[in-house]
Every structure is written in C-alpha cells, then in structure tokens.
Amino acid sequence: MGLLDGKVAIVTGAGGGIGREHALALAKEGAKVVVNDLGGARDGAGAGKAMADVVVDEIKKAGGQAAANYDSVATVEAGKNIFKTAMDAFGQVDILINNAGILRDKTFNKMSEAEWDSVIAVHLKGAFCVTQPVAQYLRERAKGGRIINTSSLSGLIGNFGQANYASAKAGIYGFTRVLALELQKYGVTVNAIAPVAKTRMTEDLPMFQGAGAELDPKHIAPIVIYLASDLSQEYTGRIFGVQGKKLFIYKMTVSDGMETPGDIWTPQEIAKNIKTILGE
C-alpha cells in the first residue's frame, strides 16, 4: 500500500528537475499523476511535448498511471484545461503541486518590463490560474485535499539580481497563508516548500557552482509526499525550507515593539527607541 493509493495529483512544471522528482515520487506512492509541462527553455521561451511525455513514460514503465498536459500555467483558460486533463483522465483531483517556474535574472535597474511580467505571470499568476479550479472543486466535493505551492529562499530572504523572481515567490508566501485560512474548514491543507536544488533552472547560478549530490532535486520530493499524504493533516499554512538533507521552517516574526510614550510617535522618539521597536 502506498501513502497515496487512490489519489490523483497534478504537478505543474513536471517535465524535469524538481517537478519530475515530485511526479515520480507521487506515482511510486500510488497516485495517478497529471504531468504538466510547457516544454520550453528555462526563460519560458518555446514549447514542446517531449519533456512531459518522457516523464509520463517513466511513470508508466514503472507500473504507474499518468497523463500529460502541455499548457502554460499563465492563463485562466490554461489552468482550467490542466484541471480538465485530470478529470478527463482520472475522474478526480486530490492533490495540486504548483511547481512551474522560469528565470529571467537581471539587476533591477537593467530589468525590462517583459522580464518582470513574464516571471510574475508564470510563478504568481500561474499559481492563481491553476489553483482556482482545483480549489473550487475541492471545496464543493468537501472531502479534503492538498495544495502545495513553491516559494523560494529568494522570495523569503532575498537574492541579488532576482527582483522579479523574489517578488513572485514572496507573493506565493502570502498566497499560501490566505488559502490555508480560507480552505481549512473544508479539510484542504495548503502549504508551501522553499527548495534549494541544482537543476536546469539553477545550475549556472553562483551559489550552485561546485554543488553536487548534496543539492540533487531528489531531496525535495519526500517533504512533498508528506504534505500530500494524510500524515500531514494537522498542518496547514506552513512554509518548509528544503536544502539537501536539511528540513526547516520559515516563519514571519513580529517583535514585541513598544507603545509611544506620548499621544503619537515623533520621529525623534522613534529614533530614541528604535532598538526596542526592532527587538534588538
């Protein structure tokens, strides 16, 4: 018996890297998997069926069930079609993993509008487009479900040259927190991962130079299986960091702060008390 027997999962951007590992692991645990991938370059250019088809074939050769979808995630119509692919192939959806992404790195002052818009469209708008039909279905079905989003160290901590990508991934944090609140009463958990792995997307970034098996994307899949299974039922709205063998949690913290000594703060009083306000 697999942890996910009888479940149907959608994985976006599953044609390679982290998404491929998700899809293979889900199938190994018994889930039927919709493998979505546009089949383009890491900057989002181009398209093709080969990447999704190869992963579907891998799953089938291992004895699992899978269906391919080749839509971009960046439109509402495509999001509905990805959901429709799952319903047509397997009759239900239980798990959604928003993994699709692109990179168009550039320092902020040199970044074009197109470089900004394209990254926001795939990561942040894409999460909206694919999640909404699934969330509406899970709410109406009222039998629970799992939504797992993909944030990033860049969005939660920051990274030079990635203002577009970091903004999208920071948005995923807020998106995850709100959906967790809105869907909790329907038994649907919504969590996110912030993975660090060496893939086609990241292999030439400075922080990955010299990295080997310790940052293999296979390290990311176990937390996704946990979050997709009944083992994680009591946890929602969490952001799990994954870096090689290390798992941890990202948390937004609020300092104790202090109240103004007068009726309203003055800039001078703020300056005088800034260490206390900051919690330092």
Sequence and secondary structure as in RCSB ss.txt:
>XXXX:A:sequence
MGLLDGKVAIVTGAGGGIGREHALALAKEGAKVVVNDLGGARDGAGAGKAMADVVVDEIKKAGGQAAANYDSVAT
VEAGKNIFKTAMDAFGQVDILINNAGILRDKTFNKMSEAEWDSVIAVHLKGAFCVTQPVAQYLRERAKGGRIINT
SSLSGLIGNFGQANYASAKAGIYGFTRVLALELQKYGVTVNAIAPVAKTRMTEDLPMFQGAGAELDPKHIAPIVI
YLASDLSQEYTGRIFGVQGKKLFIYKMTVSDGMETPGDIWTPQEIAKNIKTILGE
>XXXX:A:secstr
  TTTT EEEETTTTSHHHHHHHHHHHHTT EEEEE     TTS    SHHHHHHHHHHHHTT  EEEE   SSS
HHHHHHHHHHHHHHHS   EEE        B GGG  HHHHHHHHIIIIIHHHHHHHHHHHHHHHHTS EEEEEE
  HHHHT  TTBHHHHHHHHHHHHHHHHHHHHHGGGTEEEEEEEEE  STTTTTSGGGTT  GGG GGGTHHHHH
HHHSGGGTT  S EEEEETTEEEEE          SSSS  HHHHHHHHHHHHT 
